[in-house]
Amino acid sequence: MRAGTLRHSISIQTQVETSDGMGGSVISWSDVYNDVPAAIWPLSAKERLDSMKLELQTTHKIRIRYLSGLTADNRIVFGSRTFNIISIINADERNRQLDILATEEV
């Protein structure tokens, strides 16, 4: 993998559940990895009308160097944009790069 193609800098976050002090809990997100070099490609965009509300779903492919422990429970933040991870592929099972399929939150 050529370093020049990884021109974006992303953060990878995980869910953290904390007590709200009244017996319940609040879910927030915490950074696990910061400034991860990445390449991002848009793959498809779909519009649909659901309950009189127009929804847009954009799918992206994100490539990063291999990170152990990354799962679909994590999410990716790129600037002000947030991506939910759909699947992660360890290319050639060589632990060198990960190809991530993700949808952008709109």
N, C-alpha and C positions, 0 to 999 in steps of 0.2 A: 504494500500500500504506500503510495507516494504521499509525503507529508503536505505537499502543496494543495492537494485536493481537500484537505481538512481545514478549510478556511473560516469556519464558524466556531464560536465558542458557546457551549451549552452547559447547563447545570442539570444534574440528575437528583431528583428528590424522592423521599420515601414518606409514607403516611406516619404520623405520630398521633397517638391518642392520649390526651391529657384530661385530668379530672377538672370539672367545672366548679367544684366546691359545693355542689348541691346534690351529689349522688349520681350525677350524669357524667358524660364525657364529651369532649370537643375534639374533632379531628382537624389537624393542621398538617402542613407539609414542611419538611426539613431537608436542607441540602445534604446529600451524601457525598457527591463529587462536584467540584466547581471547576470552571474553565477547562472543560473537556473539549479538545479539538474534534470537530465533526464536519461531515459533508451532509447537506440536506437537499433532497430532490422532491418536488411535488409529483405525485403519481396520478391522482384523480380528484375530481370535485363533483359533488352531487348536491342538488337542491331538491327539497321536498316540502310539501305543504302538509303540516300536521296540526290539527286543531286550529286552523286559521292562522297559523304562525309559520313563516318561511324559515326552514332550517337548512343550513349549509354545512356539509361535512367534507373536509379535505383530508386526503390520505397522503402521507409522506413516507419516504424511505430515508432513514438516517444511518450513516455509517460512522462508527467510532473504532478506536483501538480497543482491544479486548479488555473488559473489566469483569472480574469474577463477582458473583453475587447479584448481578443485575437480573431483575425479573419483570414480568408484566405488571406487578404491583407498584412499580416505580413509575415516575412520570418525568418528562423532559421539559425544561424551560429554556427558551431561546429568546432573549430580550423580553418583550412583553407577551410573547406567545407561549402557549402551553400545549404539550402533546401527550396524549394518553397512549401508552405502549400496547399494541395488539399482539405482536410476536417478536421474538429475538432469534436470529439465526447466527450460529457460530460458523462462519464460512470455512468449509473444508475441515471442520472440527480440529483446527490447528491452534486455537487460542491466540489468534493474531488480530482479528477484526470481528466486529459484530455488525450485522445488518438488521436494523430495527424497522419494523412496519408500525407506524403510529398515525393516529387521527388527531387533528388539531381541534382544540376546544374553541368554539366561536361564541 
